[in-house]
Amino acid sequence: MTAPGRSGRKKRGDGEDMEDVRMYSEEEVRERIMEILSSVDGPLATSEIAQMIGMNRRVTLRALQKLAIEGKIKGRRAKVAKGLWLWWVEQAE
């Protein structure tokens, strides 16, 4: 839910509109990430996760990094592209 007077639209540095579907709290973002990663069978890229939760890549990356530091998820930079990170949850066997 956006704050009063905010449309949920932000301007990128180049002046282009960037719309976040919803303004999430940090905890909500982290919960959604955990739900998504727990429900897929393989790793997802930061941009894929960002699109699924409707947030920009930077906010999503920050939440992913915190989850990784806490040991809740795993992440690795892909060798195929500079800046591409893949994220996953190790499934209990």
C-alpha positions in Angstrom: 0.0 0.0 0.0 1.4 3.3 -1.0 1.7 6.2 1.5 -0.8 9.0 1.1 0.2 11.3 -1.7 2.4 8.7 -3.3 1.4 7.0 -6.5 3.9 4.1 -6.3 5.8 5.5 -9.3 9.4 6.6 -9.0 11.7 8.2 -11.4 14.9 6.4 -12.5 18.1 8.4 -12.9 17.3 8.8 -16.6 13.9 10.3 -15.8 12.0 7.3 -17.0 9.1 6.2 -14.8 9.6 3.0 -12.9 6.6 1.5 -11.2 6.7 -0.6 -8.1 3.5 -2.6 -8.0 3.3 -2.1 -4.2 5.4 -0.5 -1.5 6.5 -3.4 0.7 8.1 -3.4 4.1 11.5 -5.0 4.3 10.1 -7.9 6.2 7.4 -8.5 3.5 10.0 -8.4 0.8 12.1 -11.0 2.6 9.0 -13.2 3.2 8.0 -13.1 -0.4 11.5 -14.0 -1.5 11.6 -17.0 0.8 8.2 -18.1 -0.5 9.3 -17.9 -4.1 12.7 -19.6 -3.6 11.1 -22.4 -1.6 8.6 -23.1 -4.3 11.0 -23.5 -7.3 13.2 -26.4 -8.2 16.3 -24.4 -9.2 18.1 -21.1 -8.8 16.6 -17.8 -9.9 18.3 -14.6 -11.0 17.9 -11.4 -9.0 15.9 -9.8 -11.8 13.5 -12.7 -12.0 12.8 -12.5 -8.3 12.4 -8.7 -8.5 9.8 -9.1 -11.2 7.9 -11.8 -9.3 7.6 -9.6 -6.2 7.1 -6.4 -8.1 10.0 -4.5 -6.7 13.0 -2.9 -8.3 16.2 -4.9 -8.6 18.2 -2.9 -6.1 15.7 -3.3 -3.3 15.4 -7.0 -4.1 19.2 -7.5 -4.2 19.6 -5.9 -0.8 17.0 -8.2 0.7 18.6 -11.3 -1.0 22.1 -10.3 0.4 20.7 -10.0 3.9 19.0 -13.4 3.7 22.3 -14.9 2.4 24.2 -13.4 5.3 21.7 -14.9 7.7 22.2 -18.3 6.1 18.6 -18.6 4.9 19.4 -18.7 1.2 22.5 -19.4 -1.0 23.7 -17.2 -3.8 26.4 -17.2 -6.4 27.6 -14.9 -9.1 27.1 -16.5 -12.5 30.2 -16.8 -14.6 28.3 -16.2 -17.9 27.4 -12.5 -17.2 29.0 -9.8 -15.1 26.7 -8.8 -12.3 24.3 -11.8 -12.7 23.6 -13.4 -9.3 21.6 -16.7 -8.9 19.8 -17.5 -5.6 18.3 -20.6 -4.2 17.2 -22.4 -1.0 18.9 -25.7 -0.2 16.0 -28.2 0.1 16.1 -30.6 3.0 16.4 -34.2 1.8 
